[in-house]
């Protein structure tokens, strides 16, 4: 059956329920993190951070916020990178699901420079949070266009250095390949359905360009990367 990917779907994902908890969610979070790492997703975000920090001293404290942090996998990768390269990172994970935040805290218990907040990113408290870099990995597609515009304005206003967004390309080929990936990784029904919906909520390059122009981002780069990802780096420097 033909698959139309001309427009983003508004279909909700099961994991959009912030009250969800339990083993099914924990399994889904860990599987998503594993697949993202295997397909090079963490590497794309790390490359974006490196690009934004290329002119900064290693002694500077850099505050990095990860919005929609999931099980904290990306933050632990950044903490390991900072340790290996003698960088001074203070890392903050934000997620609206309390169970997710608790799981991330447990997995990150050996990392003194990582903290987590259960927080609604549309809340006043998040609007008042300042940071150097904000990360948004596989999270932006969860929102509708007007919400994305609002979030990007908040990110740009509060980030001293810039924004790194790593999200899905919306395409029929990506959708079909993910169906095969579901079989290989034996994903549970929730992960399978949410993954396919995520692709249909993903982006085309022209849509990211449109957001950039509407919000008057003067210094940004958008690159297509494997596996069907866009790396969108917005610099304020």
Helices and strands as residue ranges (DSSP letters): G 14-16, H 23-38, H 41-52, E 61-67, H 73-84, E 88-95, H 98-107, E 114-118, H 124-127, E 131-137, G 140-142, H 145-158, E 159-168, H 172-185, H 189-200, H 205-214, E 220-225, E 229-235
